Amino acid sequence: MAQLGKGKLNYRCPSCFLRDLDIDMFYNKETGIYSCIRCQYRGTEEDVLEKNEMIRFRYKAMHQRFDKFDFD
């Protein structure tokens, strides 16, 4: 999803991203809180980055080809 305008980087909502939805979050400069436009998720930048890092394990081997399986 393209970022709207220039300025602070938009982050993906961790709650929506777990459900394979790519939703940008809005940033409130006064409170320093990110909020999702689709769900009820709200959090600080550190909280959003921490949860997005936890989600990355789903896509860790996305570009790796597995051609040998050792199930024995």
C-alpha positions in Angstrom: 0.0 0.0 0.0 1.4 3.4 -0.9 2.1 5.9 1.8 0.0 9.0 1.7 2.0 12.2 1.6 5.4 12.9 2.9 6.5 13.0 6.5 6.6 10.3 9.2 6.6 6.7 7.9 3.3 4.9 8.0 3.3 1.5 9.7 1.1 -1.5 9.0 -1.4 -2.4 11.7 -0.2 -5.6 13.4 -3.7 -6.8 14.2 -4.9 -6.5 10.6 -1.6 -7.8 9.2 -2.0 -11.0 11.1 -5.2 -11.5 9.1 -3.4 -10.8 5.8 -4.8 -7.2 5.5 -2.4 -4.5 4.5 -3.8 -1.5 6.4 -1.8 1.7 7.1 -2.1 3.3 10.5 -2.7 7.0 11.3 -0.3 8.9 13.5 -1.5 11.5 16.0 1.3 14.0 16.5 -0.3 15.4 19.7 -0.4 12.0 21.6 2.3 10.1 19.7 -0.1 7.2 19.2 -0.7 5.2 16.1 -4.3 4.0 15.4 -5.7 1.7 12.8 -8.5 2.9 10.5 -10.1 -0.5 10.3 -9.9 -2.1 13.7 -9.5 -0.9 17.3 -5.7 -1.3 17.5 -3.8 1.7 19.1 -0.2 1.8 20.2 3.1 3.7 20.4 5.8 3.4 17.8 7.8 0.9 19.9 4.7 -1.3 20.4 3.9 -1.3 16.7 7.4 -2.1 15.7 7.7 -4.9 18.3 4.4 -6.6 17.1 5.3 -6.2 13.4 8.7 -7.9 14.1 6.8 -10.8 15.8 4.7 -11.2 12.6 7.8 -11.5 10.3 8.3 -15.2 11.2 5.4 -16.0 8.9 7.4 -14.7 5.9 10.9 -15.7 6.9 11.4 -18.4 4.3 9.0 -16.9 1.6 11.7 -16.7 -1.1 13.5 -19.9 -0.2 12.8 -23.0 -2.3 12.5 -26.3 -0.4 13.2 -29.3 -2.6 14.4 -31.9 -0.1 12.2 -33.1 2.7 13.6 -35.3 5.4 10.6 -36.6 7.3 12.1 -40.0 8.1 
